[in-house]
Each structure stands twice: as structure tokens, then as C-alpha cells.
Amino acid sequence: MRAGKLYIVMLLTTVACFGQETADGINGTQDKQHLELPKAVLTSSPQWRNLYTGETVTLSCGVEGRFTGWEYLWYKSSQGGTEKIRDTTGARYTLSSVTQSHSGQYQCEAQRGDRPRSSQRSDPVTLTVSAGKPKPVRTREPAGEIFEGDTVTLSCVVEGGSDGWRYLWYKDSRETSAPQTDSSSGTGAGYTISAAAVSHSGEYWCRAERGSKPFYSQYSSAVKIQVSKRPQAVLTQEPAWTQIFKSERVTLRCQVQGDYTDWRFTWYKAGRNGPVTQDSYSSIDGDSYTISSAAQYHSGEYTCKGVRTGNPSYSTISNSLTLRVSASKPKPVLTREPAGEIFEGDTVTLSCVVEGGSGGWRYLWYKDRQGAPVYQTDSSSGPGAGYTISAAALSHSGEYWCRAGRGSNPFNSEYSNAVKIKVSELFSTPTLTVTPRASVWEGEAVTLQCGAHINKQGAQLQYSYIKDNGNLRGAGSRDPYSIPAAGLRDTGSYQCEVEAAGMGLKKRSGSVSLTVRAGKPKPVLTQEPAGEIFEGDTVTLSCVVGGSDGWRYLWYKDRQYSTPVYQTNSSSGTGAGYIISAAALSHSGEYWCRAGRGSKPFNSQYSNAVNIQVSKVRPKAVLTLQPAWAQIFTGETVTLSCEVEGGSAGWRFKQYRDGREEAWCSDQYSRRDGDSCTISTAQHYHSGVYWCESGQERSNAVNLTVSNEDVILQTPLQPVIEGDSLTLRCRVRTNYTFTRIVFFKDNEEIQSQNNTELSVDRVSKSDEGSYKCRAMWNSSTYSGDSAEVRVSVTELFSRVTLTASPGATVKEGEALNLTCEAAVNKTPRPELHYTIVRDGEPVTNSTDSALYSIASTEKSHTGSYTCAVESQGVKKSSQELHIEVQTSWHSAVAIGYRVSFTLIHFIVFTLLLLQYCRIQGSLCIAGGTSRKTSDQDQEQSAERIELCSRVQHTGVELQ
């Protein structure tokens, strides 16, 4: 009963208290915050929540607000549920060496004896404990090759989300901390080498620690750093001269050592802000900085550096080079040694120096003019700064300069001062004389004499004689060399040589050929060409007497010991040659030559015989058309035939069109039949130039035109020969009926009628020109013009010449041949009529021969001659040829001899007659009268008159 009462009292009290608190809340006498329980706050030290076995962590619990006197309750939640930690009630809960079992969520709660009696439970703090120690992960940037000066960063990270780590760095061993210097330091998780050096090369590790009583991670894996020396830039100068002159060319070349490529270069000059740039006198090209024309402002100290996109990205700064540019060109100084008079054989040295110490000079030497350098020979050469004439000669006399140059695009100094050299002749060039003459017969005495004039006092000369480059007599006195009786073995080339004793100077005379002849020479006769000869060919016979000169040549045909052959326009002998310029059948025969010389001629033997056989004109091919028109319409038929005298074996056809040779007679419209090609249906592309050929021989060319037009003008094959007839035909396609045809020449109307042909009986050069025709049809409503066709007229005679043999001037009594020749342009050759005229009067008319021969000329044959050739109504004359017949001294002597002989005969006869008359006692009277006595007297008187008459007649003849 008591227990029930107590329970009721407690229940009422609780309700009363609850009602009071509720009333207080409703009435708002207290703030809501004061009514809530304070909240516990849980923190950890250190603050990281991911722990590793062995670490220490302290959990601290505090209650917010002004209330104190708290005791703390600790809770741990894990997969097994939440449990109360009973071994502590303090505000701190320390786990000194955690294990994985300590992993879980921790909370705390506070209570006290006064109100509020408890706090709210704290938010959970989760601790995760991992087994073992962590191993940091290290990285390196950059990952490639490292060069001096590069920045290298090592990074160390403990993965897994834990924090609070401090990082330690080691080099080369795990016991040695990496140095902390100006160029290398470790901050946080990174170790930076700001300017790599070779000394930074080595192995690096990192390790992490945390906590006041440090907890250490494992060592990271090692990373190796190998610092290579940075590629060295090397600056060179080309050319490497210390002194540069204004306008010289110099190149600075920057090269980076090593195997790296793709360098770009930057150039620097001391005292200049920024890199060197190009200007009008300098250029940058790859690794070269070229000053094409140096100026003083280019002087200074230069360096360079290489840069590239990859690693290494730059080189070191190169060595420095200093350029010194002078304002003016240097002038060399030229001196001569020796300074006095110079004779042949002396040694002379010229020295050229560019003062000021600059190098690299090449020296050029000039003689007599400054434009062209002198050549170097065995006796004169200029190596370096010296030009030495080792053995002075007369040709070395003159004015000399030197000039210095250097560089591939040479920079030249000024010319030096001039130095004169005059070389005097030590002795004159020797002369060799042969007595009595250079060509003798066996047994004659010959003397060789050498002479030279000495110009320098004291010079000693020695003389030697040479035959065929072999010594006859060694050096000695000036005595002549004698051959008492010349033999064939003495024939040869002779010289004499004069030598200045002890000086080595030698001079040789010119060569004198001595010929000793035995017997009579026999000329060698040759023929060119050596093969078959055709009419019209040129044949040359050459006659040679070996080893001697001064010969005159005579030519013989068909027999020796006869009169030498006459010379005509088509055959003449000049010197050692006999030329038949246009061979004829009459030139066939056997030929010899013979040589003679001297005023009382010495004649050679007759040469070997040469037989010339002239054949008729070589066959020539003629290409013809059938029908014989050079213009046809498309679709028509034409046949081309190659006609060759003696057959057309070996001949082949050619077509030449649009600038190129084409296969001919091989398409679907063409058919080959022996020597002919027939085009059955002509097409426009058949137009072109045709010929047939064999080896080097070609026929005439035929220009065939196949037209698509309505009107064509047809002409015969070109060219037309002067004097031939000419017919032009105007054709209209078959489906038109023409009413009128008009012909034009050079665009002027020359014929208008219904006739389709225009004819010219005998063509002349005046008929040459451009022709066309105009056809009108359908009552002249329509018309069409043909294409223009050029008609060419070739002269029948391209040249008519009159020649005289042996020449235009002859002596009385000599033979004279006048030959009229015409170059005929027509095949076959027409019959020609020749007329030779003297002083306007014909002296010969012939259709057979063009030769006019005078067996023995007289003064009356002197005059102006021309020849005229006529055929087919065409006539052409040669130029005038004046023939002069001179009186021969042989004729004058012969006449004097005959007159003297007749006069002596007359005197002797007269004396005998007078003596006879005296004996007979009669007187001879010039009139032939006498006394008549008897028949006997009359008979005797008649005899005397006859005798007197003979005497008188003889006198008349003498007169």
C-alpha cells in the first residue's frame, strides 16, 4: 500500500514538474536555447584521420557554453555496433600506438551534477588505421635529359588522402640529406634545383614524417638525375684576320658542339641593347652572320648563342670575337733586289709587303699594265709576298706593280708603287749561215758558221753545233764547222748554240735544214676521192715530192713525154694539185705528174700513174604525184611514185608533217605498191612534205595539201623552172556548178572567165608570186576563194662563167683555152647553145662544146670576151673577161735570128751574082732589060732576068 502511494506521489511530482516546464515554455519566460542541452565537440590531434599503425592520436572532448564541471563519456562505433569506452572519463582520450583495431567512429558526451546535467553527443570522428608504413611516390620534371642551368623539380607524395606530412630529401644515400642551397631546395612536397650543375647529378630519395614525435614513412624509390654539360656555342670568324678593312667581307659563324640539330642563333655585340639585326651591309643566314661590306661601325666584340625547340633549348654563350675595321684600303710597298743594271741570266727579286700586321694576303703581280696579273713560269714565279725572276730574259723588261687580295670574294688593296726592270741583252741571238746553200748534191763542200754579239764586258761565250738535236761538236771556240764532201748522211736540221760560260744562259739559232740529194726524186701522185667518180664530181690529184721545196708541177694525161695537159675551167693544176671541178667523161684516162725547179730546170722522174674513170651522173630519185597537182580535195585519190634511174632498190619513203617525221603509207587509206604509195581516200592529215631517200641521198621534196575547203587552186610541183610552161587550175567541189572563175596574182585580178585554167607558155621570174582563184556558182549568188598558193620560179641558169687557162694574160705563141660553163638547175639537163664573143663579135657558136681553143695566140687575140648560154628561150651571159696577149722575148729573139740569117744570105748571094755577071760580061739591071743580039743572047738574057728577079724578090722579102 505504501509502495503504491509512493509511486503515485512520484508520478504526480513528475507531472507537476513537466507542467511547470511546459508552462514556462508557453509563457516565453525562458529562451529556447537555454532549454536545449549543450553539444559536445570532439577534435583530434593531430587532425589527420588516416593513420598508420604505430602513430599516436589524441581525441579531445569539450562542451560549448559557460557550463563547467563536466565528466566525459566516450563511445566507439564499428561494424560490431557502438560500445562505451570505460577506461577514461577525462576530456582527452589518447591512442598512443594505434593498430587497425582502433579504426572506427568516435563520439563523446558530457554529464555533471547540476543542470544541465548532460550534453548532446558530439559529431563522430572517424579514424582509419592502415597497416604498415606508407611509401611515397616521387616524380621528376622534366623527365628527359637534364643540362646545366636547367630547372629540375622532384615531387614526393604520400597517396591515400592522408595529410600532415613533412618531406625529407636524400641524395646518393639514404643517410645523407639533399643539400639546401641557392640553386637547390626542398619546400613541401617538392625539391627544386633551380640551376642544375654537374654536381647535382646523383640518386635522390624522399621520406615523409609527421607528428611531434615523428612518424616516418618508408623511403621512396630512387630517381636518378644526370646533369650533362650544356652544349657549347663556338664563334669563329671567316676569314680569321685580326684586321678588317673597309668594304671587306667577313663572316661570323656560330656552331654548337654535339649531336643536337635545329639550332637557331642569336648574335650579340658588346654595348648594344638586344641582339644584332640585319642591315643593308649585313645579313643573318642560319649559323652565319655576314658583313658583306665592312664599315667602322661594325667594329666591336661579338658573341652568339643557340636556341632550339627541344631539350637542350639553348646553348651556352659563345666565346667572344673582336672585329677591328680600318677606314681605308692598304697600299703595299714594292721593292727590288738588286737595284742596279740587270742583264740576261741575272736573278731579280721583287718584294711586296702590306704593312700593319694584317694577314691572309695573297699577292698578285702585274707587268706593264695594272689590269691583268703576270703568268708564272719556270724563270719567274711569285710565291707569297715575293716575285722572283730566277734567270732574267729580255721579255722580263717592263714596269711592275703588286697588289694584295684576300677573301673568297676578293678584297683587293691599292696597287703598290711601280718598279721598273730593264733587262739588257748579254749577247745577241746567234745566227747560223750555210755556205754555199741549204740544199746541195752529194760531194759538195758545206760550211756552217755561228755568230753572236757580246754586250757585257767580260762575258765569255762558247759555241757548239747541233744536228737533228744531237751535238756535232761540243762547246768551244767560234771556229766554223765544215763538211768537206756532203753525203746523204749529212742531210738534217742544223742549229748552233751559244752559252755564257758559268751562267747557264744559252741561246740557239734558228734551224737550218740541209738537204743532200741523190739521183732524181719521184713524186707521189694520189687521188681524192679514191672511189668511183661520177659526172659533176670534184676530183683532186695531189703531187708531192717529199722533203724539198721550190718545185713547179707539170701534169700529163694518157701518155708521158707529151705536151702537159691544158688547164680549163673544169680542170686546173695549181701548185701541187690538179683539180677537176666538174668531172666529165672526157676526163677519164691515165694521169702522171712531174716536178721541176731552177732556172735551168731540174726535173724529177714521172710519178706513179693514177687511172680516173668517170661514170655517168649518179642516179637521182624523183618523187612525182599522179595526178600531178600539189593540192587535192579530201576524199580524192593520189599516188606518189619514187622514180630512180636504174631502179629504186634501197630507197624508202618519208613524210614530214607539223615539224616531225612520221610513218608513211601505213594507215587504212594508204597502200604501198613497189615504188609507189597510193592514198585512196585522202584525209586532211595526209597533208605534209614527202620525199624518198637512200642513205644521204634525197629526192626532191613534194608538199601535198589535202583541203576541206570548197575551192582550191591546183599548181604543179614546185619550184617551176624558168622557160617551162605553167598551168594553174581552179577547182570547185563536184556538188557545185560554177559560173565564173577569177584568178588573182598578189591580190590583183589577172583573168576572169569561165575557164578553170590559167596558162603561162614560158615562165620567167616575173611570174613568181602568190596566186589564188575565186569561183562563183548558182548565177554568181555564191562565191568562194581558194587559199593562196605561192608559185616559185627557179632560174634555169643560176650562174654562167667564162674562164681562161692558163690565165687571162698569155705570151704570144702560147696556147689558150676559154671555157664557158653554166650551172643548170633542171634535170634532165636540157640542150644548151654556147656563144663566145670577142669585142662584141661572135668567135664560136656551138651546141656541142663549151670550149674555145687557140693553139698559138697572137696579138690580135687580145680583147674582152664573154660567153652566152641559151636554152628554152632563156639566155644568160657571163661577165666580161679581158685577155691580154703579150710579146714574148722568145718571139723577138726568133725574129731577130731569122732576119740576121736572111740578111747574111742575101749579101752572100748578091756577091756571088755580081761575080757571075762580071764573068759573063753582062750587067744585071733591076728592071730586067738587056741587049738583044741573037736567039742565044735572048735565052741567056732571059735567064739573067729570072735570076735578077729572084734577087729582087729576095730583097722584097727581106724588106
Residue, then its C-alpha position, 0 to 999 in steps of 0.5 A: m500500500r505504501a509502495g503504491k502511494l509512493y509511486i503515485v506521489m512520484l508520478l504526480t511530482t513528475v507531472a507537476c514538474f513537466g507542467q511547470e516546464t511546459a508552462d514556462g515554455i508557453n509563457g516565453t519566460q525562458d529562451k529556447q536555447h537555454l532549454e536545449l542541452p549543450k553539444a559536445v565537440l570532439t577534435s583530434s590531434p593531430q587532425w589527420r584521420n588516416l593513420y598508420t599503425g604505430e602513430t599516436v592520436t589524441l581525441s579531445c572532448g569539450v562542451e560549448g557554453r559557460f557550463t563547467g564541471w563536466e565528466y566525459l563519456w566516450y563511445k566507439s562505433s564499428q561494424g560490431g555496433t557502438e560500445k562505451i569506452r570505460d577506461t577514461t572519463g577525462a576530456r582527452y582520450t589518447l591512442s598512443s600506438v594505434t593498430q587497425s583495431h582502433s579504426g572506427q567512429y568516435q563520439c563523446e558526451a558530457q554529464r555533471g551534477d547540476r543542470p544541465r546535467s548532460s550534453q548532446r553527443s558530439d559529431p563522430v570522428t572517424l579514424t582509419v588505421s592502415a597497416g604498415k608504413p606508407k611509401p611515397v611516390r616521387t616524380r621528376e620534371p622534366a623527365g628527359e635529359i637534364f643540362e646545366g642551368d636547367t630547372v629540375t623539380l622532384s615531387c614526393v607524395v604520400e597517396g591515400g588522402s592522408d595529410g600532415w606530412r613533412y618531406l625529407w630529401y636524400k641524395d646518393s644515400r639514404e643517410t645523407s640529406a639533399p643539400q639546401t642551397d641557392s640553386s637547390s631546395g626542398t619546400g613541401a612536397g617538392y625539391t627544386i634545383s633551380a640551376a642544375a650543375v654537374s654536381h647535382s647529378g646523383e640518386y635522390w630519395c624522399r621520406a615523409e614524417r609527421g607528428s611531434k614525435p615523428f612518424y616516418s614513412q618508408y623511403s621512396s624509390a630512387v630517381k636518378i638525375q644526370v646533369s650533362k654539360r650544356p652544349q657549347a656555342v663556338l664563334t669563329q670568324e671567316p676569314a680569321w684576320t685580326q684586321i678588317f678593312k673597309s668594304e671587306r667581307v667577313t663572316l661570323r659563324c656560330q656552331v654548337q658542339g654535339d649531336y643536337t640539330d635545329w639550332r637557331f642563333t642569336w648574335y650579340k655585340a658588346g654595348r648594344n641593347g638586344p641582339v644584332t639585326q640585319d642591315s643593308y651591309s649585313s645579313i643573318d643566314g642560319d649559323s652565319y652572320t655576314i658583313s658583306s661590306a665592312a664599315q667602322y661601325h661594325s667594329g666591336e666584340y661579338t658573341c652568339k648563342g643557340v636556341r632550339t625547340g627541344n631539350p637542350s633549348y639553348s646553348t651556352i654563350s659563345n666565346s667572344l670575337t673582336l672585329r677591328v675595321s680600318a677606314s681605308k684600303p692598304k697600299p703595299v710597298l714594292t721593292r727590288e733586289p738588286a737595284g742596279e743594271i740587270f742583264e740576261g741570266d741575272t736573278v731579280t727579286l721583287s718584294c711586296v709587303v702590306e704593312g700593319g700586321s694584317g694577314g691572309w694576303r695573297y699577292l698578285w703581280y702585274k707587268d706593264r699594265q695594272g689590269a691583268p696579273v703576270y703568268q708564272t713560269d719556270s724563270s719567274s714565279g711569285p710565291g707569297a709576298g715575293y716575285t722572283i725572276s730566277a734567270a732574267a730574259l729580255s721579255h722580263s723588261g717592263e714596269y711592275w706593280c703588286r697588289a694584295g687580295r684576300g677573301s673568297n670574294p676578293f678584297n683587293s688593296e691599292y696597287s703598290n708603287a711601280v718598279k721598273i726592270k730593264v733587262s739588257e741583252l748579254f749577247s745577241t741571238p746567234t745566227l747560223t749561215v750555210t755556205p754555199r746553200a741549204s740544199v746541195w748534191e752529194g760531194e759538195a763542200v758545206t760550211l756552217q758558221c755561228g755568230a753572236h754579239i757580246n754586250k757585257q764586258g767580260a762575258q765569255l761565250q762558247y759555241s757548239y753545233i747541233k744536228d737533228n738535236g744531237n751535238l756535232r761538236g761540243a762547246g768551244s771556240r767560234d771556229p766554223y764547222s765544215i763538211p768537206a764532201a756532203g753525203l746523204r748522211d749529212t742531210g738534217s736540221y742544223q742549229c748552233e748554240v751559244e752559252a755564257a760560260g758559268m751562267g747557264l744562259k744559252k741561246r740557239s739559232g734558228s734551224v737550218s735544214l740541209t738537204v743532200r740529194a741523190g739521183k732524181p726524186k719521184p713524186v707521189l701522185t694520189q687521188e681524192p676521192a679514191g672511189e668511183i667518180f661520177e659526172g659533176d664530181t670534184v676530183t683532186l690529184s695531189c703531187v708531192v715530192g717529199g722533203s724539198d721545196g721550190w718545185r713547179y708541177l707539170w701534169y700529163k694525161d694518157r701518155q708521158y713525154s707529151t705536151p702537159v695537159y691544158q688547164t680549163n675551167s673544169s680542170s686546173g693544176t695549181g701548185a701541187g694539185y690538179i683539180i677537176s671541178a666538174a668531172a666529165l667523161s672526157h676526163s677519164g684516162e691515165y694521169w702522171c705528174r712531174a716536178g721541176r725547179g731552177s732556172k735551168p730546170f731540174n726535173s724529177q722522174y714521172s710519178n706513179a700513174v693514177n687511172i680516173q674513170v668517170s661514170k655517168v651522173r649518179p642516179k637521182a630519185v624523183l618523187t612525182l604525184q599522179p595526178a600531178w597537182a600539189q593540192i587535192f580535195t579530201g576524199e580524192t585519190v593520189t599516188l606518189s611514185c619514187e622514180v630512180e634511174g636504174g631502179s629504186a632498190g634501197w630507197r624508202f619513203k618519208q613524210y614530214r608533217d607539223g615539224r616531225e617525221e612520221a610513218w608513211c603509207s601505213d594507215q587504212y587509206s594508204r597502200r604501198d605498191g613497189d615504188s609507189c604509195t597510193i592514198s585512196t581516200a585522202q584525209h586532211y592529215h595526209s597533208g605534209v612534205y614527202w620525199c624518198e631517200s637512200g642513205q644521204e641521198r634525197s629526192n626532191a621534196v613534194n608538199l601535198t595539201v589535202s583541203n576541206e575547203d570548197v575551192i582550191l587552186q591546183t599548181p604543179l610541183q614546185p619550184v617551176i623552172e624558168g622557160d617551162s610552161l605553167t598551168l594553174r587550175c581552179r577547182v570547185r567541189t563536184n556538188y557545185t556548178f560554177t559560173r565564173i572563175v577569177f584568178f588573182k596574182d598578189n591580190e590583183e585580178i589577172q583573168s576572169q572567165n569561165n575557164t578553170e585554167l590559167s596558162v603561162d607558155r614560158v615562165s620567167k621570174s616575173d611570174e613568181g608570186s602568190y596566186k589564188c582563184r575565186a569561183m562563183w556558182n548558182s548565177s554568181t549568188y555564191s562565191g568562194d576563194s581558194a587559199e593562196v598558193r605561192v608559185s616559185v620560179t627557179e632560174l634555169f641558169s643560176r650562174v654562167t662563167l667564162t674562164a681562161s687557162p692558163g690565165a687571162t694574160v698569155k705570151e704570144g705563141e702560147a696556147l689558150n683555152l676559154t671555157c664557158e660553163a653554166a650551172v643548170n638547175k633542171t634535170p634532165r639537163p636540157e640542150l644548151h647553145y654556147t656563144i663566145v664573143r670577142d669585142g662584141e663579135p661572135v668567135t664560136n657558136s656551138t651546141d656541142s662544146a663549151l670550149y674555145s681553143i687557140a693553139s698559138t695566140e697572137k696579138s690580135h687575140t687580145g680583147s674582152y670576151t664573154c660567153a652566152v648560154e641559151s636554152q628554152g628561150v632563156k639566155k644568160s651571159s657571163q661577165e666580161l673577161h679581158i685577155e691580154v696577149q703579150t710579146s714574148w722575148h722568145s718571139a723577138v729573139a726568133i725574129g731577130y735570128r731569122v732576119s740576121f740569117t736572111l740578111i747574111h744570105f742575101i749579101v752572100f748571094t748578091l756577091l756571088l751574082l755580081q761575080y757571075c755577071r762580071i764573068q759573063g760580061s753582062l750587067c744585071i739591071a733591076g728592071g730586067t732589060s738587056r741587049k738583044t743580039s741573037d736567039q742565044d743572047q735572048e735565052q741567056s738574057a732571059e735567064r739573067i732576068e729570072l735570076c735578077s728577079r729572084v734577087q729582087h724578090t729576095g730583097v722584097e722579102l727581106q724588106 
